[in-house]
Amino acid sequence: MTNRLDNALQFHQNALNIRAYRQQLLSSNIANADTPNYKARDLDFKAALSGALGSRLGPLALATTARGHQSGTTANPLEAAARYRTEQQSSVDGNTVNMDVERAAFAENALHYEASITFINGLLRSMQSAVQGQ
């Protein structure tokens, strides 16, 4: 029974993880809006989700020739999907953060995250009522 529940929620779990990581990237951009030479980063949600569903976001293994070599894997497999945002308006200090774009993306991502949680709650409620026979 748990495997079926896990399989049913795997898509939503991946989507929430990607949304949470994107929220971290966007908040980092906002926090570094005044940092010289900071380059804004973002995540293409659609590409990251299709990669996560196809298991293409796993860490790449580096060739090691000795036992003491480190594995070289990133802490978060979504790190590889993060890209630098294209500069819309140049700044003197080299910072590429556009606060209007960042705020809009942050609010949109938060709204999608909340909608996903609401959908999952509804799905779990319907599964619970099906199990209880109501």
C-alpha positions in Angstrom: 0.0 0.0 0.0 2.8 2.4 0.8 4.5 1.8 -2.5 1.3 2.8 -4.4 1.0 5.9 -2.3 4.7 6.8 -2.9 4.3 6.2 -6.6 1.2 8.4 -6.7 2.9 11.3 -4.9 6.4 11.0 -6.5 5.6 13.6 -9.2 4.3 16.1 -6.7 7.3 15.4 -4.3 9.7 16.2 -7.2 7.7 19.3 -8.1 7.8 20.6 -4.6 11.5 19.9 -4.2 12.2 21.8 -7.4 10.0 24.7 -6.3 11.7 24.8 -2.9 15.1 24.9 -4.6 14.0 27.6 -7.0 12.7 29.6 -4.1 16.2 29.4 -2.5 17.8 30.6 -5.6 15.4 33.6 -6.0 15.8 34.6 -2.3 19.6 34.4 -2.7 19.3 36.7 -5.7 17.2 39.2 -3.7 19.5 39.0 -0.7 22.5 39.8 -3.0 20.9 42.6 -4.9 23.6 45.1 -3.7 26.6 42.7 -3.9 29.1 43.8 -6.5 29.6 41.3 -9.4 26.9 39.0 -8.1 25.3 37.0 -11.0 21.6 36.2 -10.6 20.7 32.5 -11.0 17.4 30.8 -11.8 16.0 27.4 -12.6 13.9 26.4 -15.6 11.2 24.5 -13.7 9.9 22.6 -16.7 13.4 21.3 -17.7 14.3 20.5 -14.1 11.0 18.6 -13.5 11.4 16.6 -16.7 15.0 15.8 -15.7 13.9 14.7 -12.2 11.2 12.5 -13.6 13.7 11.0 -16.1 16.3 10.7 -13.4 18.8 12.8 -15.4 19.5 15.1 -12.5 21.5 12.6 -10.5 25.1 13.6 -9.6 27.7 12.8 -12.2 30.4 10.4 -11.1 34.0 11.5 -11.8 36.7 9.0 -12.6 38.9 8.4 -9.6 42.3 6.8 -9.9 43.2 6.5 -6.3 41.3 5.7 -3.1 41.9 9.1 -1.6 40.1 11.0 -4.4 36.9 12.7 -3.5 33.7 11.8 -5.3 33.0 15.3 -6.7 29.3 15.1 -6.4 27.2 18.1 -5.6 25.2 18.4 -2.4 22.0 19.0 -4.4 21.4 17.4 -7.8 19.4 20.4 -8.9 22.5 22.5 -8.6 23.4 21.3 -12.1 20.1 22.6 -13.5 20.6 26.2 -12.2 21.6 28.7 -14.8 22.7 32.3 -14.7 20.0 34.7 -15.6 20.6 36.9 -18.7 21.4 40.5 -17.9 18.5 42.8 -18.8 20.1 46.1 -17.8 23.8 46.5 -17.1 24.9 47.9 -13.8 28.2 49.7 -12.9 29.1 47.1 -10.3 28.5 44.1 -12.5 25.5 42.9 -10.5 22.8 41.2 -12.7 20.0 41.2 -10.2 16.8 43.0 -11.4 14.6 43.3 -8.3 11.4 43.6 -10.3 12.0 40.3 -12.1 13.2 38.6 -8.9 10.2 39.7 -6.8 7.7 38.7 -9.6 9.4 35.3 -10.0 9.5 34.8 -6.2 5.8 35.6 -5.8 4.9 33.4 -8.8 7.0 30.5 -7.5 5.5 30.8 -4.0 2.0 30.8 -5.4 2.7 27.6 -7.4 4.3 26.0 -4.4 1.2 26.7 -2.3 -1.1 25.4 -5.1 0.9 22.2 -5.2 0.6 21.7 -1.4 -3.2 22.4 -1.7 -3.5 19.8 -4.5 -1.5 17.2 -2.5 -3.7 17.8 0.6 -6.8 17.2 -1.5 -5.3 14.1 -3.0 -4.4 12.7 0.4 -7.9 13.6 1.8 -9.5 11.7 -1.1 -7.2 8.7 -0.6 -8.1 8.7 3.1 -11.8 8.8 2.5 -11.4 6.0 0.0 -9.5 3.9 2.5 -12.1 4.6 5.2 -14.9 3.7 2.8 -16.8 7.0 3.0 
